[in-house]
Structures are given as structure tokens and as C-alpha cells.
Amino acid sequence: MMLTRRSFLSATAATAATASWRIWAAEEGLPAYYGDHLADVARKVNRLKKTCCDGFWFLTDLHVPSNRCVSGRLLARLTAETGMKKVLCGGDHVEAFGGKDSIDRTIADYQEKWVRTIERAGGEFFPAKGNHDFTIRKSMAVKEGFTYSGTRARDILMDTDAVRKRAVTNPDDPEACYYYVDEPAARLRYIVADSSDRIATDRTYWAVEYGIRDPQLTWLAEKALKGIPAGWTAVVMQHIPVAEIVSCEDKGLKAMVGWRRMLEAYQNRRKVTIYGKTFDFTKARGRILCDITGHEHAERQTCLDGLWHITEPCDAAYRDYINGSSPWSPNLPVKERGTVFEQTFDAVQIDKNRRMLHLTRVGGGGDRTIHLKGYSMRPGEMLGFKTMRIAGPVTWGTYDASRITRRPNPQNRYSHFYSYHSDVAGIASDGTVTAKKPGECIVVALDGAGCKELFPLTVTA
């Protein structure tokens, strides 16, 4: 095969870029394999920037000190190399067990090894509050611990350059850890909610309570959502997921039902009454691209009522992301020290024209393309699906969008096994879907490297 001048120059540039990354890794005291891996990630991100209006890096559930503490340096270099400056962090920065000194120590680590490191490289850090960020239990055996006040939590969490300079928040709420940030050139709004905005008064440990309540809920409705300009889109982030499949925790699902109903009402131009108050979104002017979260430590996604819900794997060096992400994220490696798999986060890029979200993985796992265009069928109809991003032999599958079965793991109480269902539609090996009964489902194409394309499908009556 003849090597053209263009392909020669492209190969030469790629080799030079990889060499540059290796030199950087050596200067940072990191193994050379990080240079090779990040050079590949940067190439993918820069290529996708040509068709994407905006993008961000998403990492979540750092759980310092159960973290190799390298991802902040990786993100600093990636933000500088790609020009994709925004880093969204889904919460849970600290550990679950210890005391006030442990919270203070791990928050200091989080601020220096992630926030300040990324800021010094020119990046912007936008965090959400997790359920473990400012509350701790001394041990599993005792009912003692420490929880910071809501105002102190706000002072710590909102202490990033990007939040201070660019975030619009609620000036009437001294505990507000929720805000939005606009990107006018991309006609895009990022909305960050606080999914644990109340502190229990009957205990000192793990005292933040799940849920989004007034005044936050009203502010999010009246300012963040209704204020989205015509023709704009939005990305929503909070720590705790709101929909089944992406969350299998009954406590979280019940506590977040109001926020989920509000997001769905906005997306579908409806009125909704929550906690006795009615919110009217019949004249809403924007669209929500996705609701992205952490908390579950795993990679799962579903689309319900026209809204994509995505939960991302933890950056901490835990093993529960393996079982929690199966079977649609095969061959996830153990987060072993001294390998590129010791950290896990994604680049998320938005292609409005083609109506796709591209997620590029740093660490273990495959890349994803999430299609925003919805497909519709009736029972008994057939429809052929084709991949647009991944090539080569693919394995096709479907799963119901709103039902998953969780089974306990006898060896680890925090790492469950999950079974999906395909009652709404079935699919043949060539990508031909047959609708079975009314409902919502996800069509999946999976290649040998674990990369996926996902399509939302509704079977109507």
C-alpha cells in the first residue's frame, strides 16, 4: 500500500505528539504508558472537536485516600493539550469513615491535587456536592462522626476560580451548592444541582440527607431551567442519579423523584406539581441533552421520557465498577497501581448537528457514542439499525429502559450483580429490531474493544 504525503505527515505528527506526551510523563514522574494512552485520548478529543460545539471532562467519586491521586495531573495536561478547559466533578471527594481531621485532610488533598492543579494549567473546575463530601462516620461499628454545616460546606465546595467567576447561583440561600454556567458561543447551559441539600439534626455522622428541596427546587425551575434561552441546550449534573438502571438504590430514587419529574416536565413541555407547588414548562424554549451523575461507581445509561440519564464509574481505586457496569461494559480491568487503569474518567463532547454525545475514556473501559435522536416503532414492526461511529464486527443488544434486577454479592455488600431485561424489543445479529410491546428501550452496538453506540427507542401502543 502506497504511503501518501498526507498519511506520512499525519503519522509523523502522531509520532511526535506521542513522544511529547512521553517526555511529559517522565517529567511528572509517571510511567511512559501514560504518555502513550493520553496521546491517543488527546488525538480522539481533538478530532471530535471539529464537529462538536462544546465539551467537558467528567470525573466523579474520588474518595480520597482510596485514590491513586494521579487524575488531577492527567486532567491538567489534557485541558492544556486539547483546549477543552471544563472539568465537571460529580462529588464524593472524601472517604466514608474517620473523623473531622480526616475530612479536613482529604478536602485539602482534593483541593491541591485536583482543583488547584487543574486551575494552574488553565482548566476550569466545576464540582457537585456528594453525599460523602462533608460528613463522616468514625467506623461502621459506631454511630458517631462529624458533619460540617451547610454554610461551611458551601464555602469549601464553591471555592474554585471558575465557580467564583462564572457561576450563577442563588444569592438568597447561604447554603447554595447549586448553580449554572452559560457558554453563549455554543448556546449551552450547564446546570449543577445539589442532591443532598439538607443536614439531619438528630445525628452527627452521615447527616446529609438525600434530596432536592426548596429553595433549591424553585430556583432551579424558575432561574436555571426557565431561563434557558430559545434554541439552547443544557447539560445537568448532580451526584445522586434519579432513574432506575442508572441507580438501583431505593433510597436515592425515592428522594430524587421530584427533581426527575421536573426535568421530564421541562423536556416534554408539561406542567408538574411537586411538594404542592406547580411549575409550568409548557413554554420552555430549550432542550436537555443529558443528566450526568456519579454515586453508583459504575457505568450505566438509559433514556426515559426523552431524557438521557448517564452515571459514570468512580475515579477511586475500587473494584465495584466492574460488576456494576456489566454486561454492557465488558472486560473492565482491576484498578491496579502502576497501570493506566488506576484512574477512570471521560471526555464528553457534544455534536449538536449530528445529535450525538461522544464519551472518550481515560483508563479502563471503552468509548461511547450516545445518539440523542429518538426512534419510534409499533409492536410487530421491524427496523434496521446501523452504527455511525464504531466499525468492524459488532454485537447488537437491547435492554428495557426502566427495569433492572439487582442481586446481592455474597463477597461484597457494596458490589451487586445486575441483570437487564429485553421485554420491549428484541434484536437480530444484523441490527434488525423487532418491537414486542409498548415501552422504552435502549439499542446497543458493542465492538470487540468494548466501545459502544447507544440508541433510544420507544415502542408505542
C-alpha positions, 0 to 999 in steps of 0.5 A: 500500500502506497504511503501518501504525503498526507498519511506520512505527515499525519503519522509523523505528527502522531509520532511526535505528539506521542513522544511529547506526551512521553517526555511529559510523563517522565517529567511528572514522574509517571510511567511512559504508558501514560504518555502513550494512552493520553496521546491517543485520548488527546488525538480522539478529543481533538478530532471530535472537536471539529464537529462538536460545539462544546465539551467537558471532562467528567470525573466523579467519586474520588474518595480520597485516600482510596485514590491513586491521586494521579487524575488531577495531573492527567486532567491538567495536561489534557485541558492544556493539550486539547483546549477543552478547559471544563472539568465537571466533578460529580462529588464524593471527594472524601472517604466514608469513615474517620473523623473531622481531621480526616475530612479536613485532610482529604478536602485539602488533598482534593483541593491541591491535587485536583482543583488547584492543579487543574486551575494552574494549567488553565482548566476550569473546575466545576464540582457537585456536592456528594453525599460523602463530601462533608460528613463522616462516620468514625467506623461502621461499628459506631454511630458517631462522626462529624458533619460540617454545616451547610454554610461551611460546606458551601464555602469549601465546595464553591471555592474554585476560580471558575465557580467564583467567576462564572457561576450563577447561583442563588444569592438568597440561600447561604447554603447554595451548592447549586448553580449554572454556567452559560457558554453563549458561543455554543448556546449551552447551559450547564446546570449543577444541582445539589442532591443532598441539600439538607443536614439531619439534626438528630445525628452527627455522622452521615447527616446529609440527607438525600434530596432536592428541596426548596429553595433549591427546587424553585430556583432551579425551575424558575432561574436555571431551567426557565431561563434557558434561552430559545434554541439552547441546550443544557447539560445537568449534573448532580451526584445522586442519579434519579432513574432506575438502571442508572441507580438501583438504590431505593433510597436515592430514587425515592428522594430524587423523584421530584427533581426527575419529574421536573426535568421530564416536565421541562423536556416534554413541555408539561406542567408538574406539581411537586411538594404542592407547588406547580411549575409550568414548562409548557413554554420552555424554549430549550432542550436537555441533552443529558443528566450526568451523575456519579454515586453508583461507581459504575457505568450505566445509561438509559433514556426515559421520557426523552431524557438521557440519564448517564452515571459514570464509574468512580475515579477511586481505586475500587473494584465495584465498577466492574460488576456494576457496569456489566454486561454492557461494559465488558472486560473492565480491568482491576484498578491496579497501581502502576497501570493506566487503569488506576484512574477512570474518567471521560471526555464528553463532547457534544455534536449538536448537528449530528445529535450525538454525545461522544464519551472518550475514556481515560483508563479502563473501559471503552468509548461511547457514542450516545445518539440523542435522536429518538426512534419510534416503532409499533409492536410487530414492526421491524427496523434496521439499525446501523452504527455511525461511529464504531466499525468492524464486527459488532454485537447488537443488544437491547435492554428495557429502559426502566427495569433492572434486577439487582442481586446481592454479592455474597463477597461484597455488600457494596458490589451487586450483580445486575441483570437487564431485561429485553421485554420491549424489543428484541434484536437480530445479529444484523441490527434488525429490531423487532418491537414486542410491546409498548415501552422504552428501550435502549439499542446497543452496538458493542465492538470487540474493544468494548466501545459502544453506540447507544440508541433510544427507542420507544415502542408505542401502543 
